[in-house]
Amino acid sequence: IRAKGGGRRMGGVVCVCGGMDGGGGSSGREGCGGEDCDKDGITPVLQILGDKDSTYPSSLAEASKLEYGEAGMTCKVIKGKGHEMIKSEEEVEVLFDFISDKLAMQMPTLEG
């Protein structure tokens, strides 16, 4: 997943009660060609899903993780959660930990 034109990665992606379709073999590593890319040149992805979700089971999440790349995707399976949006403190903590760990704020320099 890359910002239009490549170079810099997007901030990050969070999937809740669903996942990513890699598009038949595309990987998050495409389009990175500059020094502004992170170490692996990929956009970090978090998937939050439930062990009771029959619409998007954890097996699909693991398959998309293998397709996208182990280094770029984090899957968190919540015990007792079905196919639903974030509603527990545990899920909010997982989300905030991901944001604080993976998404660094960048300040552009002003040229004048």
Backbone as CSV, one residue per row, in Angstrom:
resi,resn,N_x,N_y,N_z,CA_x,CA_y,CA_z,C_x,C_y,C_z
1,ILE,0.867,-1.159,0.000,0.000,0.000,0.000,0.907,1.213,0.000
2,ARG,0.706,2.044,-0.929,1.630,3.148,-1.112,0.854,4.397,-1.495
3,ALA,1.292,5.536,-1.030,0.698,6.793,-1.447,0.916,6.962,-2.943
4,LYS,0.018,7.639,-3.613,0.110,7.837,-5.062,1.478,8.390,-5.434
5,GLY,2.108,7.765,-6.394,3.424,8.189,-6.830,4.562,7.473,-6.133
6,GLY,4.271,6.675,-5.130,5.311,5.909,-4.438,6.148,6.785,-3.530
7,GLY,7.306,6.293,-3.157,8.207,7.046,-2.309,7.912,6.891,-0.840
8,ARG,6.940,7.608,-0.341,6.588,7.531,1.075,5.450,6.559,1.284
9,ARG,5.543,5.805,2.365,4.453,4.900,2.688,3.309,5.689,3.286
10,MET,2.112,5.113,3.183,0.976,5.722,3.863,1.181,5.534,5.354
11,GLY,0.444,6.259,6.170,0.615,6.173,7.611,0.392,4.785,8.160
12,GLY,-0.711,4.169,7.796,-1.029,2.841,8.280,-2.472,2.502,7.957
13,VAL,-2.811,1.245,8.124,-4.156,0.760,7.820,-4.638,-0.069,9.005
14,VAL,-5.890,0.155,9.400,-6.510,-0.642,10.450,-7.760,-1.283,9.875
15,CYS,-7.853,-2.608,9.958,-9.017,-3.366,9.503,-9.739,-3.898,10.731
16,VAL,-11.034,-3.592,10.836,-11.837,-4.046,11.957,-12.983,-4.874,11.398
17,CYS,-13.167,-6.064,11.925,-14.203,-7.025,11.501,-14.194,-7.232,9.998
18,GLY,-13.022,-7.338,9.453,-12.833,-7.585,8.026,-11.357,-7.555,7.742
19,GLY,-11.004,-7.710,6.511,-9.589,-7.767,6.219,-9.240,-7.150,4.900
20,MET,-8.079,-7.501,4.426,-7.553,-6.958,3.185,-7.562,-8.025,2.111
21,ASP,-7.926,-7.618,0.930,-7.770,-8.462,-0.243,-6.520,-7.979,-0.932
22,GLY,-5.527,-8.826,-0.974,-4.259,-8.440,-1.580,-4.335,-8.226,-3.069
23,GLY,-5.441,-8.525,-3.695,-5.586,-8.258,-5.114,-4.867,-9.270,-5.979
24,GLY,-4.840,-10.514,-5.534,-4.243,-11.554,-6.366,-2.748,-11.481,-6.466
25,GLY,-2.103,-11.365,-5.330,-0.653,-11.440,-5.337,0.047,-10.113,-5.157
26,SER,-0.673,-9.011,-5.061,0.022,-7.754,-4.840,0.509,-7.727,-3.406
27,SER,1.589,-7.033,-3.203,2.156,-6.994,-1.861,2.336,-5.562,-1.417
28,GLY,2.399,-5.365,-0.135,2.595,-4.037,0.410,3.956,-3.458,0.099
29,ARG,4.833,-4.241,-0.473,6.192,-3.784,-0.746,6.310,-3.029,-2.069
30,GLU,5.259,-2.998,-2.869,5.337,-2.358,-4.173,5.405,-0.846,-4.039
31,GLY,6.170,-0.209,-4.909,6.154,1.236,-5.029,7.099,1.992,-4.130
32,CYS,7.910,1.317,-3.361,8.818,2.026,-2.476,10.171,2.145,-3.154
33,GLY,10.566,3.374,-3.412,11.846,3.535,-4.072,12.700,4.625,-3.472
34,GLY,12.273,5.240,-2.405,13.025,6.370,-1.862,13.510,6.148,-0.461
35,GLU,14.349,7.071,-0.014,14.907,6.957,1.331,13.881,7.246,2.419
36,ASP,12.723,7.817,2.031,11.691,8.112,3.017,10.893,6.890,3.412
37,CYS,11.084,5.774,2.737,10.347,4.558,3.065,10.867,3.983,4.377
38,ASP,9.978,3.300,5.085,10.418,2.662,6.323,11.342,1.499,5.979
39,LYS,11.855,0.823,6.984,12.879,-0.210,6.809,12.509,-1.231,5.745
40,ASP,11.281,-1.726,5.771,10.861,-2.722,4.809,10.112,-2.117,3.625
41,GLY,9.889,-0.810,3.644,9.185,-0.155,2.548,7.722,-0.526,2.461
42,ILE,7.119,-0.856,3.565,5.723,-1.282,3.532,4.895,-0.494,4.534
43,THR,3.620,-0.370,4.240,2.692,0.298,5.132,2.232,-0.686,6.202
44,PRO,2.345,-0.324,7.479,1.911,-1.234,8.536,0.387,-1.395,8.554
45,VAL,-0.054,-2.623,8.796,-1.479,-2.950,8.814,-1.799,-3.680,10.116
46,LEU,-2.917,-3.302,10.732,-3.437,-3.991,11.904,-4.795,-4.564,11.547
47,GLN,-4.985,-5.845,11.797,-6.297,-6.480,11.649,-6.778,-6.878,13.041
48,ILE,-7.938,-6.361,13.435,-8.566,-6.740,14.701,-9.789,-7.568,14.346
49,LEU,-9.826,-8.797,14.820,-10.938,-9.680,14.486,-11.277,-10.554,15.676
50,GLY,-12.406,-11.234,15.590,-12.857,-12.061,16.692,-12.755,-13.542,16.408
51,ASP,-12.569,-14.316,17.459,-12.493,-15.767,17.291,-13.866,-16.377,16.999
52,LYS,-14.928,-15.599,17.142,-16.278,-16.082,16.846,-16.842,-15.444,15.570
53,ASP,-15.981,-14.845,14.753,-16.408,-14.200,13.518,-16.472,-15.240,12.405
54,SER,-17.676,-15.567,11.957,-17.829,-16.545,10.879,-17.797,-15.863,9.505
55,THR,-17.937,-14.532,9.466,-17.879,-13.798,8.197,-16.440,-13.630,7.730
56,TYR,-15.549,-13.285,8.646,-14.122,-13.131,8.344,-13.334,-13.885,9.421
57,PRO,-13.198,-15.203,9.238,-12.506,-16.011,10.253,-11.003,-15.727,10.300
58,SER,-10.400,-16.103,11.412,-8.973,-15.848,11.595,-8.109,-16.540,10.541
59,SER,-8.595,-17.608,9.936,-7.825,-18.272,8.877,-7.631,-17.343,7.674
60,LEU,-8.639,-16.521,7.354,-8.490,-15.543,6.268,-7.498,-14.452,6.648
61,ALA,-7.529,-14.037,7.903,-6.585,-13.029,8.364,-5.151,-13.544,8.260
62,GLU,-4.947,-14.782,8.665,-3.598,-15.368,8.583,-3.149,-15.512,7.130
63,ALA,-4.058,-15.861,6.234,-3.717,-15.976,4.808,-3.324,-14.617,4.242
64,SER,-4.059,-13.562,4.609,-3.709,-12.235,4.100,-2.392,-11.752,4.711
65,LYS,-2.121,-12.167,5.933,-0.850,-11.815,6.563,0.312,-12.457,5.808
66,LEU,0.142,-13.700,5.396,1.196,-14.381,4.627,1.381,-13.725,3.262
67,GLU,0.289,-13.321,2.632,0.378,-12.677,1.320,1.013,-11.299,1.420
68,TYR,0.610,-10.526,2.403,1.102,-9.154,2.555,2.530,-9.123,3.075
69,GLY,2.803,-10.008,3.998,4.138,-10.047,4.591,4.071,-9.984,6.102
70,GLU,4.731,-10.916,6.736,4.714,-11.014,8.197,5.179,-9.716,8.868
71,ALA,6.159,-9.043,8.269,6.726,-7.849,8.898,5.765,-6.676,8.888
72,GLY,4.858,-6.636,7.925,4.002,-5.469,7.785,2.631,-5.580,8.404
73,MET,2.198,-6.782,8.731,0.831,-6.955,9.204,0.796,-7.577,10.592
74,THR,-0.042,-6.998,11.434,-0.285,-7.512,12.774,-1.734,-7.964,12.841
75,CYS,-1.978,-9.187,13.279,-3.338,-9.701,13.457,-3.579,-9.916,14.943
76,LYS,-4.654,-9.330,15.444,-5.027,-9.510,16.848,-6.410,-10.142,16.886
77,VAL,-6.472,-11.374,17.390,-7.738,-12.096,17.512,-8.245,-11.905,18.943
78,ILE,-9.468,-11.373,19.059,-10.074,-11.087,20.353,-11.004,-12.237,20.732
79,LYS,-10.755,-12.827,21.888,-11.572,-13.946,22.363,-13.011,-13.481,22.635
80,GLY,-13.977,-14.227,22.099,-15.385,-13.952,22.316,-15.990,-12.928,21.371
81,LYS,-15.182,-12.301,20.529,-15.661,-11.271,19.604,-16.203,-11.914,18.331
82,GLY,-17.330,-11.401,17.869,-17.906,-11.843,16.606,-17.560,-10.863,15.496
83,HIS,-18.416,-10.763,14.485,-18.210,-9.849,13.367,-18.821,-8.498,13.744
84,GLU,-18.028,-7.672,14.417,-18.534,-6.412,14.953,-17.416,-5.388,15.073
85,MET,-17.813,-4.153,15.226,-16.856,-3.064,15.364,-16.194,-3.104,16.742
86,ILE,-15.232,-2.221,16.949,-14.522,-2.123,18.227,-15.500,-1.739,19.329
87,LYS,-15.471,-2.513,20.422,-16.371,-2.178,21.528,-15.786,-2.463,22.907
88,SER,-14.595,-3.027,22.960,-14.024,-3.349,24.274,-12.763,-2.521,24.533
89,GLU,-12.433,-2.404,25.799,-11.224,-1.696,26.200,-9.983,-2.381,25.626
90,GLU,-9.989,-3.714,25.579,-8.857,-4.461,25.024,-8.604,-4.067,23.566
91,GLU,-9.674,-3.941,22.782,-9.528,-3.573,21.372,-9.001,-2.151,21.207
92,VAL,-9.470,-1.241,22.047,-8.993,0.144,21.996,-7.508,0.192,22.349
93,GLU,-7.089,-0.586,23.334,-5.673,-0.640,23.708,-4.819,-1.165,22.558
94,VAL,-5.296,-2.219,21.878,-4.566,-2.773,20.730,-4.423,-1.699,19.646
95,LEU,-5.502,-0.992,19.374,-5.492,0.059,18.355,-4.526,1.180,18.731
96,PHE,-4.595,1.662,19.969,-3.716,2.748,20.397,-2.250,2.320,20.420
97,ASP,-1.983,1.085,20.831,-0.603,0.579,20.809,-0.061,0.560,19.386
98,PHE,-0.889,0.120,18.435,-0.479,0.091,17.027,-0.178,1.503,16.533
99,ILE,-1.082,2.423,16.819,-0.902,3.804,16.357,0.358,4.411,16.959
100,SER,0.576,4.231,18.245,1.751,4.829,18.889,3.048,4.167,18.447
101,ASP,3.003,2.884,18.110,4.203,2.161,17.700,4.540,2.350,16.220
102,LYS,3.524,2.356,15.373,3.760,2.311,13.926,3.638,3.641,13.201
103,LEU,2.882,4.563,13.758,2.622,5.795,13.032,3.386,6.960,13.651
104,ALA,4.467,7.318,13.017,5.277,8.436,13.493,4.788,9.718,12.829
105,MET,4.711,10.741,13.593,4.263,12.016,13.048,5.448,12.701,12.379
106,GLN,5.233,13.197,11.169,6.288,13.888,10.440,5.883,15.340,10.254
107,MET,6.815,16.222,10.507,6.588,17.649,10.314,7.290,18.088,9.038
108,PRO,6.545,18.603,8.091,7.193,19.052,6.860,8.006,20.327,7.139
109,THR,9.081,20.502,6.416,9.865,21.712,6.556,9.321,22.753,5.597
110,LEU,9.275,23.953,6.054,8.789,25.049,5.219,9.979,25.689,4.521
111,GLU,9.846,25.799,3.219,10.906,26.433,2.456,10.439,27.823,2.073
112,GLY,11.321,28.777,2.142,10.862,30.137,1.881,11.779,30.949,1.152
